Amino acid sequence: MSKPDIVRALQALEGNEELLKDLASMFVEDAPVILDRLKVALTINNAAQARTAVHSLKGLVSTFYATSSAAIAQRLEDCAAEGNLDEFRNGDLEQLEKCINSVAEDFQQRGWVGRL
């Protein structure tokens, strides 16, 4: 599963651990909402909305240098841009969701966020 690279994330934030913790809290709040938007977009076969949602998820995981999550999100974003939503339904959405949950669990284990 995808793990955040806390060292790189801290370097990008010039060592501001409090800011990183705040961003982690926002991640835990925002990621499920965006995942739900993505699922709705897929239900109604709206590639543009799916692309927007997966792009937002890519940005969230990229903040923490969770590279495997970002790679999956990029691949799905490219598919949505081409109007191809089949990749989302072939297990990639579940894989992305597991990766995002793994990042959130990492934050919980660090004590940065409460119960998920």
C-alpha positions, 0 to 999 in steps of 0.5 A: 500500500501507499505510504506517505514520505513524511521526510520529503513532505516536511522538507517541502514545508521547510520543516513545519510539522504543525502545518503537515499535521494540519494538512493531514487532518484536511486530507482525512476530512476531504479524501472521503468526500472527493471519493464519494464525488468520484463514485457519483460521477462514475455512476452517472458516467460523467467523465469530466466530473470523474476527472476533476475528482481524481485530479483532486485526489491526486493533489491530496496524495501528492502533498504527502509524496504518496507516490503509488497513490499519485501514480494510480490517480494519474493513470485514472485521470488520463483515462477519464480525460479520454472518456474511458471510465472502464479502468475505474470499474476494473479494480483501479478505483478500489486500489486507489481507495485502499491506497488513500485509506493506507495514507490516512491510517498512517496519519492515525498511527502517528497520532496526527488524526483521530479515529477514522 
